Amino acid sequence: MCLMFEIDGGQKSGSGTILRLAVAVSAITQRPLHLVNIRCKRSQSGLKRQHLESVLVAAKLCNGVVEGAKLGSEELWFTPNSVEGGCVEAVIETAGSIPMLFLAVLPICVYAKRPVILHVAKGGTDTLYAPTVNYLRFVLLPVLSKMGVVAEISVQKYGYYPKGLGEASLIVQPSLLRAVGFERFGKFDSVNGVSVCTFLSDRYVAKRQADAAVNVLTKGGYSSRIDVLNDQSNPYQKGSSITLWAKTDAGAFIGADALGGLNKSSESVGKEAAIRLVSELKAGSTVDAFLADMLIPYMALASGNSFFYTRCFSEHVETNIWLMKTMLNSEFSVEKVNNSLYRIEKVR
């Protein structure tokens, strides 16, 4: 019988990323997991609704057995079996982040024996402290495709805080991960984006967000094309977001997003995303600061050495590197190469 992983969720960031990645690695390696101090450094520790649903979906994908899977739990046992795949339904019932649930189970889906179709209902597609669903669609998945991941996300209903009620689907084909290197920034082409508002078209929210972003980008010397989506999929929860991304001829891929909110003008939302993107572009990053931590588990799982340059060695990057070393015996090197960039490489 395989030795059990013993993971302290209070290490490093003490956040939900430890829960998500630990469960994923457990499922992929078919090695049982005992996790304690779940999210103990967050203001509300333990499993919230989105974390609980992530664990339950992971168990469905690998015919696993879970003990301690209840709201507020700070300890659980996860015993996986083989990752079969198939159709899976999930319901969050709050504005908990659908993208974070997707991030939790996507690595597992890559190792399934057959395609996975995961449908998630009654959650948030665009919420605080999480990437927007369009960031995953237009930034994360295109980059992961360079590593061999074949996946797509579709949105049936956009959902926002506080009600959520969003709905989205993730389809993943079994894949073989391969190493990739993002060596050079290269020659920049243009910025693309999508500005979304749900039942706010009468106030031109999506257009105002897009126009404000274009103004910032133009002043920075960057041409752009931002699509405007006046969504009417969810009449019970109004909201908005904007997602921007930029590619270069050398394969660098940079993204940024921002959310609408009460007492927050549409113009400030567009400016916020554009300023973030410009900061990344001027630094010469080959992946943006938020994409960096998302790539660490795939780099660890792929054979061979992967690397990228990013402007920020974040707490989440540090945490994910620590966890991959603890669970997979992976080694990463982190080198400050100039005043604005870190080179992060998986060396074993």
N, C-alpha and C positions, 0 to 999 in steps of 0.2 A: 504494500500500500504506500502511496506517495506521502512524504512528509507534509504536514500542514504548514502553510504560510502563517506566520504570526506577525501581524502588522499593527503598529501603534498609530492610529489616525491622528494623534496629537503631535506628531513630529512635524518639523518644518512649518508649512502654512497652516496645518491643522484644519484643512478645509475639505470640501466635498470632492476635490480632485483626487484625493487619496482613496476615498471610497470607490469612485468610478473606475479608476485605473486598476486598483487592487482586485476588484471583482472581475474586470475584463481579463486580466492576466491569469487569474485563477481559472476562469472558464476556458481560455485558450490552451493553457498547459494541463488542464484537467487535474489540477492539484488543489485540494481543499484549502479554505481560507478561514482564519479566525481574526476578526478585526475589532479593535477596541478603541475607545475614546473618539468615536466618530464625530467629526466636525466640532471638536471640543473647544476650538479657539474662535468659534463664531458666536454671535450674540445669542442665538438660539441653537444650542448644540443638538446633536442627534439627527435622526432621519426626518427630513421634511417630506412633503408629498411627492415631489419630483424625484428625490433620492430613493424613496421607498419604491416607487414605480420602476425606476432604473434597475434596482436589484431584482425585482420580480420579473421584469422583461428578460434580464440576463439569465435568470433561472429557467424561463420558458425556452430560451434559445438553446440551452445545453442540458435540458431535462434535469436541472439541478434541484437540490434540496436546500432550503434556507431556514435557519432558526434565528429568532430575534428580529425578524423583519416586521417592525411595527413603528408607527409614528413616534418620534422622540427617542427611539432606541439608540444607545451609544455603543452597542456591542452586537455583533452578529457572526454567525457561522454560515459559510457558503460551501456546499459540496457539489461540484459540477460533474457532469458526465460528458459524452461527446456532443459537439456542437452540430446539431442537425439542420437547422434553418427552417424555412417554411413561412407561413403567414402568422403574424402575431398582432394582436390588438392590445392597446394600452389606453388607459384613461387616467388623467392626472387630477381632474376635479378642482383645480385651483389655477391661478395664473403662473404656476410653476413652469419653468422653462422647458419647452419641447426640444430646442437645440441642445440643451445640456443632457437631456435623456438620449438624444441621438449620439452625442459625443461619448456617452458612457458605453453604448452597445455597438457602435460602428466597428471597433477593432474585433469584437467577437464575431460579428456578421461576416467579416472578411475570411474567417477560418471555418465558416459553415460548410457542410457537405453539399448543400443545395442553396439556391437563391433565397434571400430573406426579403419579405415584404412586411414592413412594420408600419402600422397605422396608429397614430396617437391622436386622441381627441381630448377636448376640454382642458387645454393647457395654454400657455403663453408662447407665441412665436417670437415676440419682440418685447423683452423685459429687462429690467435693470440687472447688472452684475452677470450678464450672459451675452454671448454673441447673438445678433439677430439671425433669423432663419435664412435671410438672404446672404449674410456673411458666410454661412456654411455652404450655401448653394453656389455662390460665385467666387469664393476665395478658397475655403478649405478643400472642397471636393476637387476643383481643378488642380490644385497642388498635389493632393493625394493620388490623382490619376497618374502623375509622373512616377509614383512609387508602385503603380500597378493596381491601385484600388479602382474598382468599377462600381460606381454608386451614383444615385441621383435622389434629389429631394423635390417633392411637389407640395404646394401649399393649397389646402382646400378652404381654410378660413384663417385669417390673421387674428391673433389674440393678444391682448395687452393687460396690464395691471389696471384694476384689481380683480376683474372677473375672469379674465382668460378667455375661455370658450373657443380657443383657436384649434386648428386641426391640420395635421401635415403627415406626409408619408415618406418613408425612407426605403428605397429598393437597393439591395446590395447583391452583387454577384460574387461567388467564391473567387478569391484572387490569391496570387502569389506575390508577396511584398518584395520589392527590390530597393536597393540603396539608391540615393540620389544626392548629387552635390549642387548646391546653389552658390557658385564661386564668384560670379561677377554681377554687378548691377546691370551693366550693358547700356544700350541706347533705349531711352524712354520713348514710347509711342504716344499714348493718350490715356486719359482717365475715363472709365466707364462707371455707371452707377444706376441705381434704381431708388426712387423716392416714392414711398408708399404712404397713403392715408386711408383710413377706413371710416366711411360715412362722415368725412370732413371736406368733401369736394366743394361744398358751397362756400367754404372759407379759403379755397385754393391752397390748402396746407401743403400738399405734395409739391405743387409748382413752386411755392414760396421757399420750401426747403431746397429744392433743386437749384433755383435761381441764386440763392445765397451761397450755395456751395460752388457754383460756377464762378461767381464773382471772386471768391477767395482763390480758387484755382487759377483763374485768368491773371489775377494780380501776381501770383507766384510764377507765372510763365508756363502754365500747363493747360493744354487744350483738353476739353472734356465733352462727354455725351452722357447725359443722365436722363433715363427714362422716367416718366411720371405715371404712377399707377393710382388712379382713384378707385380704390377697392370698395366693394359693397358686400363682402362675404359674411360679415358679422355685425348685424344691426344692434347687438346687445352690448358691444364694447368698442367704443371709438378709440382711435389712437393713430400713431404715425411713427415712421422710422425712415432712415436713409442709409444706404450702404454704398460705398465707393470702392473701386479697385483699380489697380494699374499693373500692367505687364510690361516687361522689357524684352528685347530680342535675345537676351542671354538667359531668360527663364525666371528672372526675379518676379515675385508676385507679392504685391503689397495691398492690403485692404484696411478699411476703417469704417466704423458705423456710428450712429447716434440715434437716440430715441426722443420722441416728443413727450411732453408731459404738461401737467397743469402749471400755469404761470411761467411757461417756457415758450417763447415765440418760435414760430416756424423758422424764421431767419436764423435764430441762434442754434437751432438743430442742424441746419445745413452748414453753418459756419463751423460748428464743433467737429463734424465729420471731416470737412475739408482741411481744417487746420491740423488734425491728427494725421491725415494722409500726407500733407505737405511736409510735416516733420519727418515722417518716414522716408519720403523721397529725397529730401535734402541730405539725410544722413547716409544715403546709399545702401540701406538695408536690402538684403535679398529676400527676407521674409519679415513681415511686420511683427511687432512685439507680442501681439495676441496669438498670432499663428504659431509663433515659436514654441510655446508650451504645448500646443496641440500636436505638434509634429514629433515630440520626444518619444512617445510610446511606439509610434510606427518606425522610427529610426532604430529603436531598441529591438523590435521584433524582426526587422528586415536583416537578411544576411548582407555583410559588407559594411563599408563605412559611408555614412551620410553626414553632410555638414551644411551649415548656412551661416549667414551674417545677420545679426540683429542689433538694434540700437539699445536694447535693454535686457539685462540679465535679471529677469523678474523673479519674485518669490515662487510663482507657479512653475517657472522653468526649473529653478533649483529643486523644488519639491518633486517634480516628475523625474528628474535625473536621479535623485536619491531613491525614489521608489523603484525605478527600473534597475538600478544597481542592486537593491535589496532583493527583488523578486526574480530578476533574470540574469543577474551578475554582469550586467552591461556596464561598460566604462565610457564616460564622456570626458572630453577635454573642453575647457572653457578658457579662451584667451582674449584679452583685451588687445585689439590690434591697432587702434588709434583712439582719439578722444571721443569718438562717437559710435564705434561698433565693437561687438563681441563676435568672435568666431566660435561656434559651438559644433563639435564633431563627435560622433559616436566612433570610438576607436576599437571597441571590442563588443 
